[in-house]
């Protein structure tokens, strides 16, 4: 009788443990996504930095029509990017080191229809590559556009990451085209 009770108890504990593990897995929300994209530009690093590091002008960023800076310290100030559709993105500078050609920012406010993300932070760096060339690297970390469980497909992890990668790649291509056109 004791063996049967022990087996029943062991089975009950195993079933309860499995239920808790399954419920925990189902309750897991979004995970922080990270991307890193880079491009080589046929222009000197200081010329590239003059564009990338200009907190008051983001005309090279994909879909941006206008930039309005609110303050003079790019490492602490805020700016509003007006998109071509009239929507805005509110950003705050978080890390600005001209001596290292590094600019970091956090998106305070964005419509997920424009970029399906939450808690987006980013660092853009410029490095000299020699022979008058520069490498620009853009690293970003973010959560998907829907912070609860069971996101709609357009706001899930994969589509949020795909949208950010496309936006960053287009922006870097714009930067390259703008700077290399000016070098001709």
C-alpha positions, -999 to 999 in steps of 0.1 A, spaced: 0 0 0 29 24 9 45 18 -26 13 26 -44 8 59 -24 45 69 -30 41 63 -68 8 82 -69 25 111 -49 55 110 -73 33 111 -103 12 140 -89 43 160 -81 57 154 -116 24 164 -132 22 196 -111 58 204 -119 52 199 -157 21 221 -154 40 249 -138 68 247 -163 43 247 -192 24 277 -178 56 296 -173 67 289 -208 33 301 -221 35 333 -200 68 344 -214 66 378 -230 88 394 -256 126 390 -256 150 418 -263 162 416 -299 195 429 -311 208 438 -346 241 450 -359 245 464 -395 274 481 -411 285 496 -444 317 508 -459 317 543 -473 342 558 -498 346 590 -478 369 600 -449 357 591 -414 356 628 -403 334 637 -432 311 607 -424 310 617 -387 301 653 -396 268 638 -410 262 610 -386 271 630 -355 249 660 -365 221 657 -339 201 684 -356 199 668 -390 189 632 -397 181 636 -434 200 604 -442 178 583 -420 152 564 -441 117 581 -442 128 612 -422 116 645 -437 127 668 -409 147 669 -376 140 693 -348 165 693 -319 155 704 -284 187 714 -267 224 716 -277 239 686 -259 234 656 -282 243 632 -253 213 645 -232 190 664 -255 158 653 -272 149 656 -308 118 650 -329 120 633 -363 91 640 -386 85 612 -410 74 617 -446 39 605 -436 37 633 -409 41 610 -379 69 617 -354 95 598 -335 107 613 -302 144 604 -295 167 612 -266 205 613 -270 221 589 -245 257 587 -255 276 612 -276 314 609 -279 328 629 -309 363 618 -300 353 582 -306 328 590 -333 300 574 -313 263 585 -311 237 567 -290 200 574 -285 168 560 -272 134 562 -288 109 577 -263 79 576 -285 70 560 -318 39 547 -336 43 509 -340 28 513 -375 60 532 -385 84 509 -368 71 479 -347 93 483 -317 93 492 -280 122 504 -258 145 509 -288 181 520 -281 209 524 -305 245 533 -310 260 544 -343 298 545 -347 321 556 -375 356 541 -379 384 551 -403 392 522 -426 422 538 -444 425 550 -480 399 577 -473 372 551 -464 350 547 -433 329 520 -418 296 529 -401 282 504 -377 246 507 -363 237 485 -333 202 485 -320 184 466 -292 146 466 -288 115 447 -280 88 438 -305 59 462 -311 35 442 -290 46 438 -254 20 413 -243 17 376 -251 3 364 -284 12 394 -306 -4 399 -339 19 387 -367 29 422 -378 41 430 -343 58 397 -333 96 393 -327 105 382 -362 86 409 -380 99 436 -356 135 425 -362 129 423 -399 115 459 -400 144 473 -379 170 456 -401 153 469 -433 151 505 -418 187 504 -407 200 490 -440 180 516 -460 193 544 -438 230 532 -441 225 529 -479 211 565 -479 241 577 -460 265 560 -484 248 574 -514 247 609 -500 283 610 -490 297 592 -521 276 614 -544 291 645 -527 326 630 -532 322 628 -570 
